[in-house]
Amino acid sequence: MPIILEILPATDARHEAAVEALVLDELRRRIRKRIELMVCQVHGREPTVTVRGRVGTRYDYHVTGCCTAFVRSVKWRLEED
């Protein structure tokens, strides 16, 4: 399942590459855990999730998929607490 992370460069020297790598690995793991088994019931396809933001801030999720209903269900799953 494609998960695309577009992380913007840190604006502060406190954010080292090693810390960013750990944060990104955890973010990927959490996304995969929430949606890894999700496949469109109609078309049999997986979603693509693009995450954009800076480490240490809120991330924006952009979901693409084969149909609106499936995209909506993936977004709902990602937003669950």
Summary of the structure (lengths in Angstrom):
residues: 81
radius of gyration: 14.0
end to end distance: 21.6
largest distance: 47.3
contacts: 196
relative contact order: 0.23
helix: 38%
strand: 20%
